[in-house]
């Protein structure tokens, strides 16, 4: 009996070891991703990733590409979200609140403490309207991912997001009007209190108010019966066309990805149209492991394959946790292969913009998205040397620094003279 158990144990170990082995392609991809995540780590730390059939798992570097905080419709603060991500083993976290990037600075501060890399992101609410089919409009969410310095031409993006958020207030009021007709009255003050100060109310806030008012038993029931897309209490706001949002993301130096295509009525038409507008990627991988159909669509339209938990922190068994979607290392490599040149160009444009015009607004663009820690107080700059020093802390690999010609940019920045008062960062 002992020998049989021993043999069974050895058999299990052999099976498990086979699952963990990597191909040469995966090992090279892991090295590429590792260098980006840890910014030019010593080569000695990467040697084992180049060994074919290594016992290391290619999914040991968790990327969480879809998450939310209280800045939109999540339950966690940005710092609490980062802490939870760290506890779950996440190494790279994309914060993608609905129609706002307000939580990014706080997330960056927290990530500095845990050694997590933050991808500044946003999930933009849009409407897809097939040409000649006005009655077939449907909501589509587009994820935007940006580099170390955030979006270029940020005013244009901010204006678009602000317009969508303004429309959310009217949208929420229309939902309440429909609920009133359905004999489920909700007070406006109740919804705004749940949303929080300065947060544009969304469907989740209305759903929470419905639960607290006793109209439904839980959030799932609120959505499944009343607030789903096209449901009896559903309403739209001032969302832009999906193609326009993709074009905006491209113009501002971001990677555009289609969120949860499995929720769409006609995903093929949406993907075809958005690809023509410049779409770079789409979500394919889910925490439940289902990829049927969407993997082939991504291949057909040559889109990078992503996925994320879409974590809100609601709790319960119906929500995937942060880091629950294991992206294949080859997919991560492809995403970075597409994104890094785009982000480098945006970073170069932002730094050059400040060198040419050292205005307060251009300083804020640089400071907002740096991997740095803010402290109290201000500093008065009599030259751009301080900004040049700060740019040394950009989370860029040697290859990326060379691509944006950082050394020559720093020389230009050092020669800039300004007397602006700016927030001080370390």
C-alpha positions in Angstrom: 0.0 0.0 0.0 2.8 2.4 0.9 4.5 1.8 -2.4 1.2 2.4 -4.3 0.7 5.7 -2.6 4.3 6.7 -3.2 3.9 5.8 -6.9 0.6 7.8 -7.1 2.3 10.8 -5.5 5.1 10.6 -8.0 2.7 10.4 -10.9 0.8 13.5 -9.6 4.1 15.4 -9.3 5.0 14.5 -12.9 1.6 15.7 -14.2 1.9 18.9 -12.3 5.4 19.5 -13.5 4.3 19.0 -17.1 1.7 21.8 -16.7 4.3 24.2 -15.4 6.8 23.7 -18.3 7.3 26.5 -20.8 8.1 26.4 -24.4 11.1 28.5 -25.7 8.6 31.1 -27.0 7.0 31.4 -23.6 10.3 31.7 -21.9 11.5 34.5 -24.2 8.1 36.2 -23.8 8.4 36.0 -20.0 11.9 37.6 -20.2 10.5 40.4 -22.3 7.6 41.0 -19.9 9.8 40.7 -16.8 12.2 43.4 -18.1 9.3 45.8 -18.6 7.6 45.1 -15.2 10.8 45.3 -13.2 12.5 47.9 -15.4 15.8 46.5 -16.5 16.4 44.0 -13.8 19.9 42.5 -13.7 20.4 39.9 -16.4 21.3 37.3 -13.8 17.8 37.4 -12.5 16.4 36.6 -15.9 18.7 33.7 -17.0 16.4 31.0 -15.7 13.5 32.4 -17.8 15.4 31.6 -21.0 15.8 27.9 -20.1 13.5 25.8 -22.3 11.1 23.6 -20.4 11.8 25.4 -17.1 9.6 24.4 -14.1 8.6 28.0 -13.5 5.0 28.8 -14.5 4.6 31.5 -17.2 1.6 32.8 -15.3 3.6 33.8 -12.2 3.4 37.5 -13.1 -0.2 38.5 -12.6 -1.5 41.4 -14.8 -4.9 42.7 -13.6 -6.2 44.7 -16.6 -9.8 45.8 -15.5 -10.7 47.2 -12.1 -12.8 49.9 -10.4 -12.8 52.1 -7.3 -15.1 54.5 -5.5 -14.1 57.1 -8.0 -16.7 55.5 -10.2 -18.8 52.5 -9.1 -16.5 50.4 -7.1 -16.5 49.8 -3.3 -12.8 50.2 -2.6 -10.7 53.4 -2.5 -7.7 53.4 -5.0 -5.2 52.7 -2.2 -7.3 49.9 -0.8 -7.7 48.4 -4.3 -3.9 48.5 -4.7 -3.4 46.8 -1.3 -5.8 44.0 -2.2 -4.1 43.6 -5.6 -0.8 43.2 -3.7 -2.2 40.7 -1.4 -3.5 38.7 -4.4 -0.1 38.6 -6.0 -0.8 41.2 -8.7 2.3 42.7 -10.2 0.7 45.1 -12.7 -2.6 46.8 -12.1 -4.6 48.7 -14.6 -7.1 51.1 -12.9 -10.0 51.6 -15.3 -12.7 53.5 -13.5 -15.8 54.5 -15.6 -15.2 57.8 -17.4 -12.7 59.2 -14.9 -9.0 59.0 -14.1 -9.4 60.7 -10.8 -8.2 57.7 -8.8 -4.9 57.3 -10.6 -2.7 59.6 -8.4 -3.8 57.9 -5.2 -3.3 54.5 -6.8 0.2 55.5 -7.8 1.1 56.6 -4.3 -0.1 53.3 -2.9 1.6 51.3 -5.6 5.0 52.9 -4.8 4.8 51.3 -1.4 4.0 47.8 -2.6 6.2 47.8 -5.7 3.2 47.3 -8.0 3.3 48.9 -11.5 0.2 50.9 -12.3 -1.2 51.2 -15.9 -3.2 54.5 -15.9 -6.5 53.6 -17.6 -10.1 54.4 -18.0 -13.3 52.6 -19.2 -15.1 54.9 -21.5 -18.9 54.5 -21.9 -20.0 54.7 -25.6 -22.8 53.9 -27.9 -22.5 51.8 -31.0 -24.9 52.7 -33.8 -24.8 50.6 -37.0 -25.1 52.7 -40.1 -28.6 52.8 -41.3 -29.9 50.9 -38.3 -30.8 53.7 -35.8 -33.0 51.3 -33.8 -30.1 48.9 -33.1 -28.0 51.1 -30.9 -26.3 49.4 -27.9 -23.9 50.5 -25.2 -20.2 49.6 -25.7 -17.4 50.0 -23.2 -13.9 50.8 -24.4 -10.9 50.4 -22.2 -8.0 52.9 -22.6 -4.5 52.1 -21.3 -1.8 54.8 -21.1 1.9 54.9 -20.3 4.0 56.3 -17.5 3.2 60.0 -18.3 -0.5 59.3 -18.9 -2.4 60.7 -21.9 -1.0 63.2 -24.4 -3.4 66.0 -25.3 -5.1 65.3 -22.0 -7.4 68.3 -22.2 -9.2 66.6 -25.1 -9.7 63.4 -23.2 -10.7 65.2 -20.0 -13.4 67.2 -21.9 -14.8 64.0 -23.4 -14.9 62.2 -20.0 -16.4 65.3 -18.2 -19.2 65.4 -20.8 -20.0 61.7 -20.2 -20.0 62.2 -16.5 -22.4 65.2 -16.8 -24.7 63.0 -18.9 -24.6 60.4 -16.1 -26.6 62.7 -13.8 -29.4 63.1 -16.3 -29.2 59.4 -17.1 -29.6 58.4 -13.4 -32.6 60.8 -13.0 -34.2 59.2 -16.1 -33.7 55.8 -14.4 -35.4 57.0 -11.3 -38.3 58.3 -13.3 -38.8 54.9 -14.9 -38.5 53.2 -11.5 -41.2 55.5 -10.2 -43.5 54.5 -13.0 -42.7 50.8 -12.1 -43.9 51.6 -8.5 -40.4 51.6 -7.1 -39.7 55.2 -6.1 -36.1 56.1 -5.2 -35.0 59.5 -3.8 -32.4 61.3 -5.8 -30.5 62.3 -2.6 -30.3 58.6 -1.7 -28.5 57.8 -5.0 -26.1 60.7 -4.8 -25.3 59.8 -1.2 -24.4 56.3 -2.2 -22.3 57.6 -5.2 -20.3 59.9 -3.0 -19.2 63.5 -3.3 -18.3 64.5 -6.8 -18.9 61.0 -8.2 -21.2 60.8 -11.2 -23.9 58.2 -10.4 -24.0 55.0 -12.4 -26.3 52.0 -12.6 -24.6 50.3 -9.6 -25.5 53.3 -7.4 -29.1 53.1 -8.5 -29.1 49.4 -7.9 -27.8 49.8 -4.4 -30.5 52.4 -3.7 -33.1 49.9 -4.9 -31.7 47.2 -2.5 -31.6 49.6 0.4 -35.2 50.8 -0.3 -36.4 47.2 -0.3 -37.5 47.0 -3.9 -35.2 44.1 -4.8 -33.4 41.5 -2.7 -29.9 42.1 -4.1 -27.8 43.9 -6.8 -28.0 40.9 -9.2 -31.8 41.1 -9.1 -31.8 44.8 -9.7 -29.7 44.4 -12.9 -31.3 41.2 -14.2 -34.9 42.6 -13.9 -34.7 46.3 -14.4 -31.2 47.9 -15.1 -29.8 45.6 -17.8 -29.0 47.1 -21.2 -32.4 47.9 -22.7 -34.2 46.9 -19.5 -37.4 48.6 -18.2 -35.5 51.1 -16.0 -32.4 51.5 -18.3 -31.5 54.8 -19.8 -28.6 56.3 -21.8 -26.7 59.6 -21.2 -24.4 61.7 -23.4 -22.1 58.9 -24.5 -20.0 59.4 -27.6 -20.0 57.0 -30.5 -17.8 54.0 -29.9 -15.7 54.7 -33.0 -15.1 58.3 -31.8 -13.9 57.1 -28.5 -11.4 54.7 -30.1 -10.1 57.5 -32.3 -9.7 59.7 -29.2 -7.8 57.1 -27.4 -5.4 56.7 -30.3 -4.9 60.4 -30.6 -4.1 60.8 -26.9 -1.5 58.0 -26.9 -3.5 55.1 -25.5 -4.1 51.5 -26.3 -7.8 51.0 -27.1 -9.4 47.6 -26.1 -13.0 46.4 -26.3 -14.4 45.5 -22.9 -16.5 42.3 -22.3 -17.6 41.6 -25.9 -19.7 38.7 -24.7 -22.2 41.2 -23.4 -22.8 42.6 -26.9 -25.8 41.8 -29.0 -23.8 41.8 -32.2 -20.1 41.6 -31.3 -18.9 40.9 -34.9 -20.3 44.1 -36.2 -18.9 46.1 -33.3 -15.5 44.6 -33.6 -15.3 45.1 -37.3 -16.3 48.7 -37.0 -14.0 49.5 -34.1 -11.0 47.8 -35.8 -11.5 50.1 -38.7 -11.4 53.0 -36.2 -8.1 51.9 -34.7 -9.0 49.3 -32.0 -5.8 47.6 -30.7 -7.2 44.8 -28.4 -10.2 43.1 -26.9 -11.1 41.2 -23.8 -11.0 37.5 -24.5 -10.0 35.8 -21.2 -12.5 35.5 -18.4 -12.3 34.2 -14.8 -14.7 31.4 -15.7 -12.2 30.2 -18.4 -14.7 30.7 -21.3 -13.0 32.1 -24.5 -15.2 30.3 -27.1 -15.7 32.5 -30.2 -13.9 35.6 -29.0 -10.4 34.0 -29.3 -11.2 33.4 -33.0 -12.6 36.9 -33.5 -9.4 38.4 -32.0 -7.4 36.4 -34.4 -9.6 37.3 -37.4 -9.3 41.0 -36.7 -5.7 40.9 -35.5 -6.4 42.2 -32.0 -4.3 41.6 -28.9 -6.1 39.3 -26.5 -6.7 40.7 -23.0 -8.9 40.0 -20.0 -9.5 41.1 -16.4 -11.7 40.6 -13.4 -13.7 43.8 -13.8 -13.4 44.0 -10.1 -15.7 46.4 -8.1 -15.4 45.0 -4.6 -19.1 44.2 -4.2 -18.3 41.0 -2.4 -20.3 37.7 -2.8 -19.7 34.7 -4.9 -20.9 36.3 -8.2 -17.8 38.6 -8.5 -14.4 37.6 -9.7 -11.5 38.7 -7.4 -8.5 40.8 -8.5 -6.0 38.7 -10.4 -8.4 35.9 -11.0 -7.9 36.0 -14.8 -4.5 34.4 -15.7 -3.5 36.0 -18.9 -1.1 33.8 -21.0 2.3 35.3 -21.1 2.2 35.4 -24.9 -0.9 37.6 -24.8 0.8 40.0 -22.3 3.8 40.2 -24.6 1.7 41.0 -27.5 -0.2 43.7 -25.6 3.1 45.3 -24.6 4.5 44.9 -28.1 1.6 47.0 -29.3 1.4 49.4 -26.4 5.0 50.4 -25.7 5.8 52.3 -28.9 2.5 54.2 -28.5 3.3 55.1 -24.9 6.8 56.1 -25.8 5.6 58.5 -28.4 3.1 60.0 -25.9 5.7 60.4 -23.2 8.1 62.1 -25.7 5.3 64.5 -26.8 4.4 65.4 -23.2 8.0 66.2 -22.2 8.7 68.1 -25.4 5.5 70.1 -24.8 6.8 71.2 -21.4 10.3 72.1 -22.8 8.6 74.3 -25.4 6.0 75.8 -23.1 6.8 75.5 -19.3 3.3 76.3 -18.2 1.6 75.2 -15.0 -0.8 73.0 -17.0 2.1 71.2 -18.7 3.9 70.7 -15.4 0.7 69.1 -14.0 0.6 66.7 -16.9 4.0 65.4 -16.0 3.5 65.3 -12.3 0.1 63.6 -12.3 1.1 60.2 -13.6 4.7 59.8 -12.5 5.6 56.8 -10.4 6.4 59.1 -7.4 5.1 59.9 -3.9 3.6 63.3 -3.2 4.4 65.2 -0.1 3.0 68.3 1.5 4.3 71.7 0.4 5.3 73.4 -2.8 8.5 74.2 -4.5 9.3 77.2 -6.7 11.2 76.4 -9.8 13.6 78.9 -11.2 14.7 76.5 -13.9 13.6 73.2 -15.4 16.4 71.2 -13.7 14.1 70.0 -11.1 11.7 68.7 -13.7 14.6 67.1 -15.5 15.6 65.3 -12.3 12.0 64.1 -11.8 11.9 62.7 -15.3 14.8 60.4 -14.3 12.2 58.6 -12.1 10.0 57.7 -15.1 9.3 54.0 -15.1 11.0 53.4 -18.4 13.4 50.6 -19.5 16.7 51.5 -21.1 15.2 50.7 -24.5 12.3 53.0 -23.9 14.5 55.8 -22.7 16.6 55.5 -25.9 13.4 55.5 -28.0 12.1 58.8 -26.6 15.7 60.3 -26.6 15.3 61.0 -22.8 18.9 62.2 -22.4 18.5 65.0 -25.0 15.1 65.8 -23.6 16.6 66.2 -20.1 19.2 68.6 -21.5 16.4 70.7 -23.0 14.3 70.5 -19.8 17.4 71.6 -17.7 17.6 74.8 -19.8 13.9 75.7 -19.3 13.4 78.7 -17.0 10.1 79.0 -15.0 8.9 80.6 -11.8 5.8 78.4 -11.5 4.6 77.1 -8.2 4.0 73.4 -8.5 3.2 70.5 -6.1 6.4 68.9 -4.8 7.0 65.2 -5.5 9.8 62.9 -4.4 
